[in-house]
Amino acid sequence: MHILTTTTSNQSLKIVPRSDVSNPTLTITDKSKRKDSNVTVTKTDDGDYMVLTGSFSLVEGNTYSFRVKDGSTEIYRGLIMCTDQTDLDKYFINQNEYTSNQDYDNEFIVL
């Protein structure tokens, strides 16, 4: 799984595709809405890896699937998790969503 943020500046995906191509296309599918969008990417090589750099429009906490194609031939398929949390070793999916109730008086009624 690849982890990206909500920023609209350029971000990179480092992948190992089935074949090397000169002009790949990238399609992202929002898994919650099942809506596809095409992203314009530039391709560079880093050793045996293909690095795709582009501007993604992602929503915090959403999961996306993506496909890299050469024409109609699919050369890579993967998942993206969007988060702005920086300490990924301690990633918590419900960060800042749960609050505990601190106004209880610990009393009960016996009938």
N, CA and C atoms as a LAMMPS dump frame, in Angstrom:
ITEM: TIMESTEP
0
ITEM: NUMBER OF ATOMS
333
ITEM: BOX BOUNDS ff ff ff
-5.0000000000000000e+02 5.0000000000000000e+02
-5.0000000000000000e+02 5.0000000000000000e+02
-5.0000000000000000e+02 5.0000000000000000e+02
ITEM: ATOMS id mol type element x y z
1 1 1 N 0.847 -1.172 0
2 1 2 C 0 0 0
3 1 3 C 0.892 1.235 0
4 2 1 N 0.543 2.177 -0.821
5 2 2 C 1.258 3.444 -0.913
6 2 3 C 0.536 4.47 -0.051
7 3 1 N 1.279 5.335 0.602
8 3 2 C 0.685 6.345 1.472
9 3 3 C 0.99 7.721 0.898
10 4 1 N -0.087 8.48 0.626
11 4 2 C 0.023 9.839 0.118
12 4 3 C -0.722 10.776 1.053
13 5 1 N -0.537 12.081 0.864
14 5 2 C -1.189 13.074 1.711
15 5 3 C -2.229 13.852 0.908
16 6 1 N -2.89 14.791 1.579
17 6 2 C -3.936 15.581 0.926
18 6 3 C -3.38 16.767 0.15
19 7 1 N -2.08 16.974 0.178
20 7 2 C -1.488 18.118 -0.52
21 7 3 C -1.735 18.027 -2.024
22 8 1 N -1.862 19.18 -2.653
23 8 2 C -2.077 19.193 -4.102
24 8 3 C -0.777 19.402 -4.869
25 9 1 N 0.346 19.519 -4.149
26 9 2 C 1.629 19.599 -4.844
27 9 3 C 2.044 18.191 -5.291
28 10 1 N 3.091 18.097 -6.074
29 10 2 C 3.508 16.82 -6.649
30 10 3 C 3.908 15.806 -5.573
31 11 1 N 3.449 14.564 -5.767
32 11 2 C 3.804 13.431 -4.92
33 11 3 C 4.214 12.285 -5.834
34 12 1 N 4.948 11.323 -5.278
35 12 2 C 5.484 10.243 -6.106
36 12 3 C 5.004 8.873 -5.657
37 13 1 N 4.802 8.006 -6.625
38 13 2 C 4.525 6.591 -6.411
39 13 3 C 5.703 5.812 -6.982
40 14 1 N 6.322 4.97 -6.171
41 14 2 C 7.475 4.173 -6.605
42 14 3 C 6.997 2.734 -6.761
43 15 1 N 7.006 2.236 -7.995
44 15 2 C 6.425 0.928 -8.283
45 15 3 C 7.401 0.062 -9.075
46 16 1 N 7.1 -1.235 -9.141
47 16 2 C 7.805 -2.178 -10.009
48 16 3 C 6.751 -2.744 -10.964
49 17 1 N 6.648 -2.192 -12.169
50 17 2 C 5.617 -2.629 -13.107
51 17 3 C 5.986 -3.93 -13.809
52 18 1 N 5.029 -4.507 -14.512
53 18 2 C 5.257 -5.739 -15.267
54 18 3 C 6.166 -5.506 -16.466
55 19 1 N 6.106 -4.309 -17.032
56 19 2 C 6.982 -3.972 -18.157
57 19 3 C 7.29 -2.484 -18.106
58 20 1 N 8.378 -2.095 -18.759
59 20 2 C 8.778 -0.694 -18.779
60 20 3 C 8.143 -0.015 -19.982
61 21 1 N 7.59 1.165 -19.756
62 21 2 C 6.948 1.929 -20.823
63 21 3 C 7.46 3.359 -20.775
64 22 1 N 7.258 4.081 -21.861
65 22 2 C 7.735 5.458 -21.9
66 22 3 C 6.668 6.462 -21.487
67 23 1 N 5.39 6.134 -21.707
68 23 2 C 4.323 7.081 -21.418
69 23 3 C 3.155 6.374 -20.719
70 24 1 N 3.272 6.068 -19.42
71 24 2 C 2.191 5.369 -18.722
72 24 3 C 1.026 6.3 -18.395
73 25 1 N -0.151 5.703 -18.244
74 25 2 C -1.331 6.443 -17.783
75 25 3 C -1.738 5.895 -16.422
76 26 1 N -2.26 6.778 -15.569
77 26 2 C -2.628 6.397 -14.202
78 26 3 C -4.087 6.735 -13.974
79 27 1 N -4.859 5.748 -13.517
80 27 2 C -6.263 5.937 -13.176
81 27 3 C -6.457 5.597 -11.715
82 28 1 N -7.061 6.528 -10.958
83 28 2 C -7.321 6.327 -9.532
84 28 3 C -8.817 6.145 -9.332
85 29 1 N -9.192 5.172 -8.489
86 29 2 C -10.59 4.922 -8.162
87 29 3 C -10.797 5.129 -6.671
88 30 1 N -11.692 6.045 -6.321
89 30 2 C -12.06 6.267 -4.922
90 30 3 C -12.922 5.082 -4.493
91 31 1 N -12.458 4.315 -3.512
92 31 2 C -13.149 3.08 -3.132
93 31 3 C -14.47 3.338 -2.432
94 32 1 N -14.657 4.512 -1.819
95 32 2 C -15.92 4.79 -1.14
96 32 3 C -16.992 5.276 -2.109
97 33 1 N -16.601 5.997 -3.159
98 33 2 C -17.568 6.537 -4.117
99 33 3 C -17.589 5.781 -5.433
100 34 1 N -16.589 4.909 -5.649
101 34 2 C -16.442 4.16 -6.896
102 34 3 C -16.415 5.099 -8.099
103 35 1 N -15.608 6.166 -7.955
104 35 2 C -15.477 7.15 -9.018
105 35 3 C -14.034 7.162 -9.517
106 36 1 N -13.86 7.054 -10.839
107 36 2 C -12.535 7.04 -11.451
108 36 3 C -12.097 8.444 -11.832
109 37 1 N -10.795 8.667 -11.741
110 37 2 C -10.219 9.914 -12.242
111 37 3 C -8.837 9.609 -12.802
112 38 1 N -8.509 10.272 -13.893
113 38 2 C -7.205 10.107 -14.527
114 38 3 C -6.262 11.177 -14
115 39 1 N -5.022 10.788 -13.719
116 39 2 C -4.007 11.695 -13.217
117 39 3 C -2.871 11.742 -14.227
118 40 1 N -2.459 12.949 -14.582
119 40 2 C -1.324 13.118 -15.482
120 40 3 C -0.04 12.973 -14.677
121 41 1 N 0.803 12.033 -15.071
122 41 2 C 2.032 11.748 -14.328
123 41 3 C 3.235 11.848 -15.256
124 42 1 N 4.382 12.119 -14.636
125 42 2 C 5.647 12.048 -15.357
126 42 3 C 6.406 10.85 -14.826
127 43 1 N 7.081 10.151 -15.722
128 43 2 C 7.775 8.92 -15.365
129 43 3 C 9.277 9.154 -15.305
130 44 1 N 9.888 8.671 -14.225
131 44 2 C 11.341 8.621 -14.118
132 44 3 C 11.711 7.231 -13.629
133 45 1 N 12.982 6.881 -13.74
134 45 2 C 13.463 5.584 -13.282
135 45 3 C 14.403 5.776 -12.103
136 46 1 N 14.308 4.86 -11.138
137 46 2 C 15.202 4.843 -9.978
138 46 3 C 15.658 3.398 -9.809
139 47 1 N 16.725 3.028 -10.5
140 47 2 C 17.169 1.637 -10.488
141 47 3 C 16.151 0.779 -11.208
142 48 1 N 15.638 -0.235 -10.534
143 48 2 C 14.621 -1.115 -11.11
144 48 3 C 13.207 -0.6 -10.892
145 49 1 N 13.066 0.548 -10.25
146 49 2 C 11.749 1.105 -9.938
147 49 3 C 11.333 2.132 -10.984
148 50 1 N 10.01 2.229 -11.193
149 50 2 C 9.422 3.287 -11.998
150 50 3 C 8.816 4.278 -11.005
151 51 1 N 9.163 5.537 -11.12
152 51 2 C 8.645 6.562 -10.219
153 51 3 C 7.682 7.435 -11.002
154 52 1 N 6.424 7.459 -10.56
155 52 2 C 5.392 8.268 -11.207
156 52 3 C 5.116 9.469 -10.31
157 53 1 N 5.298 10.665 -10.85
158 53 2 C 5.112 11.891 -10.088
159 53 3 C 3.959 12.675 -10.69
160 54 1 N 3.036 13.102 -9.819
161 54 2 C 1.888 13.869 -10.279
162 54 3 C 1.195 14.561 -9.139
163 55 1 N 0.203 15.351 -9.482
164 55 2 C -0.587 16.078 -8.497
165 55 3 C -1.9 15.324 -8.276
166 56 1 N -2.084 14.827 -7.055
167 56 2 C -3.254 14.024 -6.724
168 56 3 C -4.233 14.851 -5.897
169 57 1 N -5.515 14.653 -6.117
170 57 2 C -6.552 15.314 -5.33
171 57 3 C -7.213 14.246 -4.457
172 58 1 N -6.697 14.089 -3.224
173 58 2 C -7.138 13.007 -2.351
174 58 3 C -7.786 13.566 -1.083
175 59 1 N -8.613 12.733 -0.446
176 59 2 C -9.333 13.118 0.764
177 59 3 C -8.77 12.341 1.951
178 60 1 N -8.535 13.031 3.054
179 60 2 C -7.995 12.434 4.28
180 60 3 C -8.817 11.218 4.714
181 61 1 N -8.135 10.113 4.977
182 61 2 C -8.777 8.908 5.487
183 61 3 C -9.368 7.994 4.43
184 62 1 N -9.381 8.403 3.178
185 62 2 C -9.954 7.57 2.122
186 62 3 C -8.915 6.606 1.561
187 63 1 N -9.419 5.513 1.012
188 63 2 C -8.586 4.512 0.366
189 63 3 C -8.903 4.527 -1.122
190 64 1 N -7.861 4.414 -1.929
191 64 2 C -8.001 4.459 -3.374
192 64 3 C -7.287 3.264 -3.985
193 65 1 N -7.829 2.755 -5.083
194 65 2 C -7.093 1.786 -5.88
195 65 3 C -6.601 2.523 -7.113
196 66 1 N -5.467 2.075 -7.66
197 66 2 C -4.975 2.725 -8.872
198 66 3 C -4.437 1.686 -9.832
199 67 1 N -4.487 2.048 -11.113
200 67 2 C -4.003 1.193 -12.184
201 67 3 C -3.101 2.002 -13.097
202 68 1 N -1.984 1.405 -13.45
203 68 2 C -1.056 2.018 -14.395
204 68 3 C -1.148 1.204 -15.677
205 69 1 N -1.346 1.908 -16.79
206 69 2 C -1.523 1.22 -18.073
207 69 3 C -0.58 1.77 -19.123
208 70 1 N -0.282 0.897 -20.073
209 70 2 C 0.41 1.259 -21.303
210 70 3 C -0.599 1.037 -22.415
211 71 1 N -1.288 2.092 -22.818
212 71 2 C -2.39 1.932 -23.765
213 71 3 C -3.54 1.227 -23.073
214 72 1 N -3.887 0.028 -23.543
215 72 2 C -4.955 -0.744 -22.907
216 72 3 C -4.413 -1.883 -22.04
217 73 1 N -3.083 -2.034 -22.001
218 73 2 C -2.458 -3.108 -21.228
219 73 3 C -2.126 -2.628 -19.825
220 74 1 N -2.667 -3.329 -18.828
221 74 2 C -2.403 -2.977 -17.438
222 74 3 C -1.028 -3.502 -17.025
223 75 1 N -0.183 -2.61 -16.477
224 75 2 C 1.161 -3.03 -16.081
225 75 3 C 1.374 -2.972 -14.565
226 76 1 N 0.443 -2.361 -13.826
227 76 2 C 0.56 -2.329 -12.368
228 76 3 C -0.79 -1.983 -11.767
229 77 1 N -1.054 -2.573 -10.595
230 77 2 C -2.278 -2.298 -9.846
231 77 3 C -1.899 -2.179 -8.379
232 78 1 N -2.43 -1.164 -7.679
233 78 2 C -2.071 -0.981 -6.282
234 78 3 C -3.114 -0.219 -5.493
235 79 1 N -2.806 0.034 -4.213
236 79 2 C -3.697 0.751 -3.307
237 79 3 C -2.995 1.976 -2.75
238 80 1 N -3.78 3.017 -2.489
239 80 2 C -3.289 4.245 -1.874
240 80 3 C -4.13 4.536 -0.646
241 81 1 N -3.47 4.872 0.454
242 81 2 C -4.141 5.354 1.659
243 81 3 C -3.768 6.82 1.806
244 82 1 N -4.746 7.682 1.99
245 82 2 C -4.49 9.109 2.13
246 82 3 C -4.543 9.489 3.606
247 83 1 N -3.44 10.042 4.118
248 83 2 C -3.397 10.515 5.5
249 83 3 C -2.382 11.635 5.625
250 84 1 N -2.662 12.561 6.535
251 84 2 C -1.718 13.635 6.847
252 84 3 C -0.95 13.349 8.126
253 85 1 N -1.194 12.194 8.747
254 85 2 C -0.441 11.823 9.942
255 85 3 C 1.003 11.539 9.541
256 86 1 N 1.939 11.995 10.357
257 86 2 C 3.343 11.876 9.986
258 86 3 C 4.036 10.677 10.617
259 87 1 N 3.637 10.256 11.809
260 87 2 C 4.274 9.127 12.477
261 87 3 C 3.525 7.855 12.094
262 88 1 N 3.887 7.282 10.954
263 88 2 C 3.114 6.165 10.398
264 88 3 C 3.268 4.876 11.198
265 89 1 N 4.335 4.754 12.013
266 89 2 C 4.467 3.57 12.856
267 89 3 C 3.383 3.536 13.928
268 90 1 N 2.867 4.697 14.285
269 90 2 C 1.817 4.798 15.303
270 90 3 C 0.528 5.323 14.686
271 91 1 N 0.289 4.993 13.424
272 91 2 C -0.9 5.46 12.716
273 91 3 C -2.154 4.971 13.41
274 92 1 N -3.105 5.871 13.579
275 92 2 C -4.368 5.545 14.231
276 92 3 C -5.49 6.044 13.346
277 93 1 N -6.313 5.135 12.844
278 93 2 C -7.333 5.49 11.861
279 93 3 C -8.395 6.424 12.434
280 94 1 N -8.638 6.371 13.731
281 94 2 C -9.665 7.213 14.353
282 94 3 C -9.071 8.38 15.125
283 95 1 N -7.92 8.87 14.726
284 95 2 C -7.275 9.961 15.442
285 95 3 C -8.185 11.19 15.476
286 96 1 N -8.346 11.753 16.678
287 96 2 C -9.15 12.957 16.933
288 96 3 C -10.638 12.77 16.675
289 97 1 N -11.115 11.538 16.555
290 97 2 C -12.543 11.309 16.359
291 97 3 C -13.227 10.81 17.625
292 98 1 N -12.484 10.181 18.518
293 98 2 C -13.061 9.623 19.728
294 98 3 C -12.743 10.53 20.91
295 99 1 N -13.772 10.895 21.635
296 99 2 C -13.573 11.65 22.869
297 99 3 C -14.258 10.897 23.992
298 100 1 N -13.598 10.815 25.133
299 100 2 C -14.196 10.099 26.259
300 100 3 C -15.015 11.061 27.104
301 101 1 N -16.026 10.536 27.704
302 101 2 C -16.926 11.322 28.542
303 101 3 C -16.283 11.504 29.917
304 102 1 N -16.025 12.744 30.307
305 102 2 C -15.374 13.034 31.582
306 102 3 C -16.341 13.625 32.611
307 103 1 N -17.629 13.737 32.296
308 103 2 C -18.564 14.392 33.213
309 103 3 C -19.492 13.396 33.925
310 104 1 N -19.012 12.232 34.257
311 104 2 C -19.833 11.276 34.988
312 104 3 C -19.581 11.456 36.49
313 105 1 N -20.579 11.089 37.28
314 105 2 C -20.452 11.255 38.73
315 105 3 C -20.346 9.912 39.457
316 106 1 N -20.36 8.823 38.714
317 106 2 C -20.171 7.501 39.253
318 106 3 C -21.271 7.09 40.236
319 107 1 N -22.456 7.652 40.087
320 107 2 C -23.592 7.305 40.941
321 107 3 C -24.507 6.336 40.184
322 108 1 N -25.192 5.51 40.939
323 108 2 C -26.155 4.616 40.323
324 108 3 C -27.354 4.49 41.256
325 109 1 N -28.45 4.031 40.714
326 109 2 C -29.697 3.909 41.476
327 109 3 C -30.004 2.429 41.632
328 110 1 N -30.297 2.015 42.862
329 110 2 C -30.675 0.648 43.149
330 110 3 C -32.176 0.621 43.377
331 111 1 N -32.887 -0.244 42.668
332 111 2 C -34.338 -0.343 42.82
333 111 3 C -34.73 -1.548 43.622
